[in-house]
Amino acid sequence: MTESNGKRASIWATLIKVDDSGNARPVRWESLANLVPTDQNGGSPHPAREGHALTAAREVAAATVTEHRKVRAGWFAQAVPGRVP
């Protein structure tokens, strides 16, 4: 993600799940704890699923940047010049 008009770049990892019907959504990393090992090999993802995952990831990134801006704007609005917290 890039913030501050391109002056600050941050790397944020987001886990996106695409279900059998093609719906993509972010999921919490804790959900990985429910996975169990298997001897079966996974197949290649359908290209449309990759597209759905990429779209969902972009939406999460945009929402995160918006939230960060909102939090920072609130903080700066309450900040008193010359005062160190």
Wavefront OBJ file of the C-alpha trace (Angstrom):
o trace
v 0.000 0.000 0.000
v 1.131 3.513 -0.700
v 0.081 6.388 1.522
v 0.808 10.099 1.901
v 0.593 10.779 -1.820
v 3.207 8.128 -2.588
v 5.662 9.248 0.105
v 5.161 6.197 2.316
v 4.905 2.579 1.237
v 3.932 -0.289 3.531
v 3.596 -3.990 2.904
v 0.428 -5.515 4.312
v -0.424 -9.177 3.871
v -4.085 -10.097 3.554
v -5.479 -13.608 3.345
v -8.225 -13.875 0.715
v -10.494 -16.908 0.407
v -12.243 -17.697 -2.861
v -14.995 -20.281 -2.397
v -16.362 -22.781 -4.915
v -18.926 -20.297 -6.201
v -16.213 -17.703 -6.927
v -16.993 -15.374 -4.021
v -13.805 -13.790 -2.661
v -13.475 -12.268 0.785
v -10.788 -11.524 3.338
v -10.450 -14.017 6.181
v -8.546 -13.878 9.438
v -5.147 -15.536 9.567
v -6.328 -17.627 12.524
v -8.450 -19.649 10.080
v -5.244 -21.318 8.859
v -5.050 -23.122 12.203
v -8.072 -25.200 11.116
v -6.302 -26.666 8.075
v -5.166 -30.272 8.157
v -2.423 -31.888 6.058
v -3.355 -34.172 3.170
v -1.588 -36.403 0.671
v -3.635 -34.969 -2.208
v -2.104 -32.365 -4.471
v -4.040 -29.203 -5.136
v -4.859 -28.279 -8.689
v -4.214 -25.012 -10.435
v -6.657 -22.245 -9.567
v -9.118 -21.187 -12.210
v -8.014 -17.836 -13.717
v -11.351 -16.271 -12.771
v -10.762 -17.162 -9.128
v -7.397 -15.455 -9.215
v -9.124 -12.375 -10.619
v -11.758 -12.443 -7.864
v -9.020 -12.757 -5.235
v -7.072 -9.845 -6.709
v -10.188 -7.664 -6.793
v -10.978 -8.512 -3.155
v -7.374 -7.772 -2.132
v -7.526 -4.370 -3.829
v -10.794 -3.580 -2.034
v -9.259 -4.541 1.328
v -6.218 -2.364 0.569
v -8.377 0.631 -0.353
v -10.512 0.225 2.790
v -7.396 -0.072 4.966
v -5.827 3.070 3.513
v -9.110 4.947 4.032
v -9.287 3.788 7.654
v -5.646 4.736 8.306
v -6.247 8.201 6.876
v -9.331 8.626 9.052
v -7.466 7.572 12.210
v -4.507 9.824 11.453
v -6.739 12.781 10.638
v -8.490 12.318 13.975
v -5.191 12.106 15.791
v -3.800 15.212 14.098
v -7.015 17.111 14.832
v -6.537 16.419 18.566
v -2.782 17.025 18.599
v -1.617 20.159 20.355
v 1.368 21.894 18.723
v 4.479 21.846 20.938
v 3.085 19.214 23.299
v 4.751 15.800 23.448
v 2.433 13.010 24.584
l 1 2 3 4 5 6 7 8 9 10 11 12 13 14 15 16 17 18 19 20 21 22 23 24 25 26 27 28 29 30 31 32 33 34 35 36 37 38 39 40 41 42 43 44 45 46 47 48 49 50 51 52 53 54 55 56 57 58 59 60 61 62 63 64 65 66 67 68 69 70 71 72 73 74 75 76 77 78 79 80 81 82 83 84 85
